[in-house]
Amino acid sequence: MGLFGNNEKKIIQELCKKSEDIGKDISNEIDELLDELSSEYDENRKVVSEFSEFVDELKLKLSPDDASKLLEFSTRLTKVKRCAKKGVEAMRELARDQRKATRETIREYQEYLYV
């Protein structure tokens, strides 16, 4: 006889299956969000460089005060781009960590089942 009776083994198997299903659902949702975020970022990542080029052309036509304001806005926009890039990277890490945690949980359940 093993460490667990049939009833306990069945409960652990059900918990394992439920954890696996929940983990897969969460992973799929994260992957979908990551794909969406990545595609949005890829579509818009050149906007900052295009805007910077436009600012360079425009600042010669503006007063020094207005040119300074425009450069400040351009700098802030660059910070937004960095933030968006970090968001994509963080979502990618979250997806990886979620898959890893799910695999680890399933492995732990299986250790209990087959001890």
Steps between C-alpha positions, in 0.01 A plus 500: 500500500623846409521810706147600403178304485292495182279784622793730580673408176184584304472839678864580424451400134196727479693787659786440259267508200323811628832677566624404156182630333510826696870543423440441129208745496708768670795432269277524193351828620844644575626385159204665327559824688871482424432450129259793498738724694797401285318564173375839623851590611651386169244704304575816697867473590615718211271787595753649742781509245265647238384758752862584588577560133195721474609692812845557349340651187246702693720644775680721250170667416392556861595752761766380745235467772270288284792293371602429859146389587490276195835340591376441854189331362717289271709390799189403694371305201829307491444409865153369410660283232747358753214429738307318225806293413548408866132402514544261208812352660325464837205325336741264324666419835160450661404253227824309549465498880139383481592206276788414732278517811236280336758237403645505852157460661413207274838340575437534875158341471648213301770449763227450762305267275788274408689489830 
